Amino acid sequence: MIEERARPKILITGRLPDEVLYTLKQRFEVEANLEDRPMDRERVLQAMADKEGFVSLVGDSIDIELLDSAPRLRMIAQMAVGYDNVDLAAATARGIPVSNTPDVLTDATADLTFALILALSRRIVELDGRVRRGEFKFWAPMLFLGRDVTGKTLGIVGFGRIGQAVAQRAKGFRMRVLYSDPHKIDTVHEQELNAGYVDLGRLLHEADFVCVHVSLSEETRHLIGKAELALMKPMAYLINAARGPVVDEKALVEALRSGSIAGAGLDVYENEPSLEQGLVELENVVLLPHVGSATLETRVKMASLAAENLRAGLEGGVPPNLLNPEVLPHRRT
């Protein structure tokens, strides 16, 4: 075991599973936020002054100000697959390795995507509320109607790990799958997933359900805006379990109000956690609090992987999920 005085100091800005926190405390001097709420920015900046390692969350803004406050920082382990909150170029310029936690949240996010598809098509949230308010008085043939999922066309925007996992689930519903992505997958894999490669315009025009699974970048910001929503069928649904700014939320509210699309399922928001005005009042939208990876099993895996990345980075190894390998010859010691 490393001597107490020699242990690198690390900061963890969110409450981790007890078993992962215990493991980290065996190797490092840990300062951790033990509450299920964000750590105050000023407290983070102050805490980073003597820290060599940082386990960060998707809500942390790792910008130049933070990096300047951390002269001893040698490793950033992001507990998320996305890292648009990290100024990767600035970290790289300082020789600081940055890692993320891909793969381990793929299934949970794909499951949640299908939960939103089913909730929208069968009006689950709306009808639950009606029952609770005592509005279920009798059965009638044309009352409380939803829409079929089985046999419909699913459009997947972004066909990486999560997008392909959603397509795999769609096979159980005998869905036709269209996908749009900068990179076409091989034909054999397309056949296995019953998926066809099309441009975004055709996907939006033909799909009954449109699922967004792209990372956030300048190219994907407002990828789905007013013009794109206008291409969708009036009975189509939009599901966003990727990043909020990929969808123009103001345009989405207008489309939902006007009935130009049937509904939307959102797990992320453009100005998270704030919502676009008017969104809450709409019954044809299901709103979730960014819980794509929020299963006990997945969060333990994510925390464990972040801890593994951190340990490797601080103990001279190569983090398994390194995002900027170019820093390795120039890393701080």
TORDOMI-198201 format. One line per 2 residues: number of its first residue (from 0); for each residue x, y, z of C-alpha. Coordinates in pm, 1 decimal. Each point is the difference from the previous one (the first is absolute). Layout:
# residues N
NUM = X,Y,Z ~ ...
# end
This chain:
# residues 333
0 = 0.0,0.0,0.0 ~ 121.9,353.4,-81.5
2 = 107.8,203.3,301.4 ~ -261.8,250.6,111.2
4 = 225.3,301.2,-56.1 ~ 84.8,-115.8,-352.1
6 = -355.7,-53.2,-115.2 ~ -108.4,222.9,-287.5
8 = -286.9,228.9,88.9 ~ -315.7,-33.5,-208.7
10 = -333.8,177.0,-22.2 ~ -330.7,-174.1,-74.3
12 = -285.5,240.3,-66.1 ~ -288.0,-248.9,30.2
14 = -103.5,-277.4,238.0 ~ 138.3,-331.1,-124.2
16 = -107.6,-351.8,98.0 ~ 145.6,-88.0,339.5
18 = 209.9,-288.8,-130.8 ~ 166.5,217.4,-263.9
20 = 67.2,282.6,244.6 ~ 150.8,-249.7,245.8
22 = 236.3,-131.3,-267.5 ~ 115.0,349.1,-91.5
24 = 64.8,83.4,364.9 ~ 242.7,-292.3,20.3
26 = 227.3,166.4,-256.6 ~ -68.4,372.6,14.6
28 = -72.1,284.7,237.6 ~ -360.9,66.0,-94.2
30 = -210.3,312.6,23.4 ~ -348.9,-91.3,-114.4
32 = -344.2,150.2,-28.0 ~ -221.8,-242.6,191.8
34 = -329.4,166.3,-95.0 ~ -228.4,-73.0,-294.4
36 = 26.2,357.7,-122.1 ~ 263.4,190.1,-201.1
38 = 308.1,125.4,177.0 ~ 13.9,377.9,15.7
40 = 225.7,144.2,-269.9 ~ 198.9,219.9,240.2
42 = 56.1,-297.1,226.7 ~ 125.4,-202.7,-295.3
44 = 242.0,273.5,-106.1 ~ 136.6,28.9,352.6
46 = 27.7,-374.9,43.9 ~ 193.8,-47.1,-324.4
48 = 298.1,202.0,125.3 ~ 186.1,-303.9,136.1
50 = -166.8,-284.4,-194.2 ~ 182.7,-232.7,-236.6
52 = -305.3,-199.0,-106.4 ~ -357.0,98.4,-81.8
54 = -303.4,-227.9,-38.3 ~ -239.3,228.2,-184.4
56 = -366.0,-20.2,-93.0 ~ -185.0,110.9,-309.7
58 = -123.2,309.2,184.0 ~ 350.1,123.6,82.3
60 = 137.8,275.4,-221.6 ~ 365.2,-89.2,-51.5
62 = 112.6,320.8,-162.4 ~ 312.9,212.6,-0.1
64 = -97.5,163.3,330.3 ~ -19.8,-337.7,171.8
66 = 319.7,-128.0,-159.7 ~ 183.1,316.7,105.7
68 = -117.2,-60.5,356.8 ~ 161.5,-346.6,-0.8
70 = 376.8,35.4,-50.0 ~ 67.3,-356.0,121.5
72 = -272.6,-175.0,-200.6 ~ 125.5,-312.5,-180.4
74 = -316.4,-192.6,-89.1 ~ -367.7,69.5,-74.2
76 = -233.1,-301.8,9.6 ~ -341.1,98.0,-136.0
78 = -284.3,-219.6,127.5 ~ -200.1,20.7,-322.5
80 = 34.6,-99.9,-362.0 ~ -49.9,359.1,-120.4
82 = 267.2,258.2,68.0 ~ -131.6,318.5,-159.4
84 = 32.7,158.4,346.4 ~ 379.2,-43.9,-19.4
86 = 230.6,241.8,-181.6 ~ 200.4,-288.3,-139.5
88 = 236.9,224.0,-194.8 ~ 87.1,199.5,312.1
90 = 58.3,-316.6,203.5 ~ 215.4,-143.8,-277.0
92 = 205.1,320.6,-21.1 ~ 75.5,-42.2,370.0
94 = 96.3,-366.1,-44.3 ~ -297.1,-126.6,202.9
96 = -152.6,-334.1,-109.1 ~ -379.4,-9.1,-18.4
98 = -209.3,-318.9,-3.5 ~ -367.3,-90.3,-23.5
100 = -218.7,-304.9,66.3 ~ -131.1,-139.8,-330.5
102 = -168.1,-337.4,-60.4 ~ -121.4,-58.9,356.1
104 = -307.5,224.2,-38.6 ~ -98.6,-114.7,-349.4
106 = -267.2,-251.0,102.1 ~ -154.8,219.4,267.9
108 = -34.8,293.7,-239.3 ~ -140.4,-220.8,-275.6
110 = -251.7,-145.9,246.8 ~ -107.5,349.7,103.2
112 = -41.4,101.3,-363.6 ~ -245.5,-283.3,-49.2
114 = -174.1,87.4,324.5 ~ -62.6,346.4,-145.5
116 = -120.9,-146.9,-329.8 ~ -253.8,-216.7,181.8
118 = -100.7,272.6,243.6 ~ -72.5,237.4,-287.4
120 = -176.4,-243.2,-230.4 ~ -229.6,-135.0,272.3
122 = -37.8,331.0,189.6 ~ 123.0,-164.8,319.4
124 = 77.8,312.1,202.7 ~ -312.5,187.3,-107.8
126 = -231.5,-294.5,68.1 ~ 161.7,-75.2,334.4
128 = -93.5,353.4,100.4 ~ -355.7,-46.5,-119.9
130 = -43.7,-314.2,208.9 ~ 143.5,172.0,307.9
132 = -244.2,289.7,-47.9 ~ -295.2,-239.4,-10.3
134 = -66.2,43.4,-371.9 ~ -10.1,-375.4,-72.3
136 = -378.0,-62.5,24.0 ~ -59.2,-261.6,-270.4
138 = 146.7,-182.2,-299.2 ~ -91.1,118.7,-350.8
140 = 129.2,-111.6,-342.1 ~ 138.5,338.2,-109.4
142 = 106.3,131.4,340.4 ~ 363.0,59.2,105.3
144 = 140.3,-115.2,-335.1 ~ 371.9,-11.0,-60.6
146 = 205.8,-112.4,-298.9 ~ 168.4,-327.3,-92.1
148 = 377.4,-39.0,27.0 ~ 27.7,-345.6,-153.8
150 = 64.2,13.5,-372.7 ~ 62.9,374.6,-13.0
152 = 305.1,181.7,-140.8 ~ 267.3,109.4,246.2
154 = 243.4,272.0,-105.3 ~ 326.9,14.1,193.3
156 = 209.2,316.6,-31.6 ~ 351.4,-99.9,101.5
158 = 83.4,-368.3,-38.6 ~ 276.5,-55.2,249.6
160 = -10.4,-240.2,293.5 ~ -327.0,128.3,143.3
162 = -171.8,46.2,-333.8 ~ 83.1,-356.7,-99.9
164 = -116.4,-129.6,338.3 ~ -335.3,171.9,-59.9
166 = -18.9,-165.0,-343.1 ~ 64.3,-337.5,162.2
168 = -298.2,53.2,229.6 ~ -214.8,108.4,-294.0
170 = 36.4,-347.6,-149.9 ~ -223.8,-132.4,277.7
172 = -273.0,236.6,-120.3 ~ 51.8,-96.9,-365.2
174 = 80.8,360.0,-81.8 ~ 155.5,125.9,-319.2
176 = 311.4,197.5,95.5 ~ 145.5,295.8,-188.3
178 = 318.4,165.0,120.9 ~ 188.8,317.7,-79.6
180 = 364.1,38.5,97.2 ~ 321.6,144.0,-146.5
182 = 124.5,-359.0,-30.0 ~ -182.5,-289.4,-162.4
184 = 40.5,-335.4,173.0 ~ 78.6,-316.6,-195.6
186 = -274.2,-178.0,-191.2 ~ 9.6,-314.8,211.3
188 = -56.5,201.2,317.7 ~ -279.5,195.1,-168.8
190 = -174.3,-326.4,-85.4 ~ 39.3,-128.0,355.2
192 = -169.5,315.1,132.9 ~ -254.7,25.5,-283.6
194 = 134.7,351.9,-50.3 ~ 24.4,215.4,-311.6
196 = 233.6,295.3,-50.3 ~ -173.2,321.9,-115.3
198 = 56.0,372.7,16.8 ~ -154.8,197.5,284.6
200 = -274.5,148.7,-213.9 ~ -132.0,-336.0,-114.7
202 = 21.4,-140.2,352.0 ~ -208.4,285.6,140.1
204 = -253.6,-29.6,-281.6 ~ -55.8,-375.9,35.8
206 = 47.1,-82.8,369.5 ~ -285.3,-46.4,245.5
208 = 244.6,38.8,288.0 ~ 318.5,209.0,-23.4
210 = 265.1,-68.3,265.7 ~ 300.3,231.3,40.5
212 = 328.9,-160.4,108.0 ~ 275.2,236.7,-110.3
214 = 267.1,166.3,209.7 ~ -9.9,376.8,40.8
216 = 230.1,205.4,-221.6 ~ -23.4,318.4,-202.6
218 = -114.7,-215.9,-291.4 ~ -281.7,-165.0,196.2
220 = -125.3,301.5,197.8 ~ -363.5,53.9,-111.2
222 = 35.5,-289.9,-240.9 ~ -374.6,-40.5,48.8
224 = -154.3,342.2,-46.1 ~ -308.2,157.9,-152.8
226 = 73.9,-118.5,-354.5 ~ 76.1,-354.5,110.2
228 = -310.9,-24.7,218.6 ~ -207.9,114.8,-296.8
230 = 121.6,-304.3,-193.8 ~ -141.6,-243.1,256.6
232 = -339.0,-168.9,-31.6 ~ -287.7,158.0,196.5
234 = -35.0,-331.5,186.8 ~ 374.6,-40.1,67.4
236 = 178.3,26.9,334.1 ~ 342.5,145.0,84.2
238 = 215.9,-153.0,275.5 ~ 316.6,170.5,125.4
240 = 217.3,-193.4,244.7 ~ 328.4,147.2,-125.3
242 = 76.1,366.2,78.1 ~ -257.5,275.7,35.4
244 = 146.2,258.8,-240.5 ~ -18.3,-247.6,-288.2
246 = -370.5,92.6,-16.3 ~ -120.9,359.3,-35.0
248 = -232.2,-6.6,299.6 ~ -190.8,315.4,-96.7
250 = -75.4,-147.3,-342.6 ~ -101.7,-326.1,163.4
252 = -253.1,172.6,226.6 ~ -151.3,169.4,-305.6
254 = -22.9,-333.2,-184.5 ~ -164.2,-170.3,297.6
256 = -247.7,284.0,51.3 ~ -98.3,14.0,-365.9
258 = -31.6,-375.9,-36.1 ~ 252.3,-16.3,-282.8
260 = 142.6,-298.9,187.9 ~ -189.2,-228.9,235.7
262 = 226.0,18.2,302.3 ~ 347.5,-7.0,150.0
264 = 192.3,-183.2,270.5 ~ 287.4,193.4,156.4
266 = 263.4,-110.1,247.1 ~ 225.6,300.7,-66.2
268 = -56.5,372.2,-51.0 ~ 156.5,287.8,-185.0
270 = 63.5,209.2,313.5 ~ -5.8,-282.1,252.1
272 = -149.3,-9.6,255.9 ~ -214.8,290.1,-120.9
274 = -275.1,-79.8,-249.5 ~ -123.8,204.5,-292.4
276 = -307.3,203.3,90.5 ~ -318.4,-190.7,-77.3
278 = 153.0,-345.9,-0.2 ~ -134.4,-103.3,339.1
280 = -359.2,83.1,-90.2 ~ -9.7,-231.8,-300.9
282 = -161.2,-342.8,45.1 ~ 160.8,-145.6,-313.5
284 = 350.8,3.4,144.8 ~ 163.4,-228.2,258.3
286 = 267.6,174.2,208.0 ~ 273.2,-181.9,192.1
288 = 284.7,142.8,214.4 ~ 305.3,-122.3,-200.7
290 = -21.1,-361.1,117.1 ~ 123.3,-186.9,-308.6
292 = 267.5,-181.2,201.8 ~ -184.2,9.1,331.8
294 = -15.6,-363.4,98.1 ~ 184.1,-122.5,307.4
296 = 197.2,-251.7,-202.4 ~ 104.3,252.3,-263.2
298 = 98.5,276.6,239.7 ~ 219.1,-244.0,193.5
300 = 168.0,-101.5,-326.6 ~ 48.6,362.6,-100.6
302 = 150.4,95.3,335.3 ~ 224.8,-307.2,-1.7
304 = 125.7,80.7,-348.7 ~ 62.7,362.7,91.0
306 = 194.7,-120.0,305.4 ~ 201.2,-239.5,-218.0
308 = 81.7,279.9,-243.8 ~ 103.2,227.7,286.8
310 = 219.5,-261.3,162.2 ~ 179.1,-79.9,-323.7
312 = 56.9,366.2,-77.6 ~ 140.4,85.9,342.5
314 = 212.1,-313.8,36.4 ~ 187.6,26.8,-327.1
316 = -215.9,-220.4,-219.2 ~ -218.2,71.6,-299.1
318 = -367.7,61.3,86.9 ~ -216.0,-257.1,-181.9
320 = -226.4,268.2,-145.2 ~ 244.9,279.7,-72.7
322 = -146.6,276.3,-218.4 ~ 323.3,189.3,-74.0
324 = 284.5,-253.6,-38.9 ~ 223.7,270.7,-144.8
326 = 68.1,122.3,355.7 ~ 180.3,-315.3,109.1
328 = 353.7,101.8,-104.6 ~ -48.7,337.2,170.7
330 = -199.2,-88.2,309.8 ~ 75.4,155.8,337.8
332 = 199.7,-200.8,250.2
# end
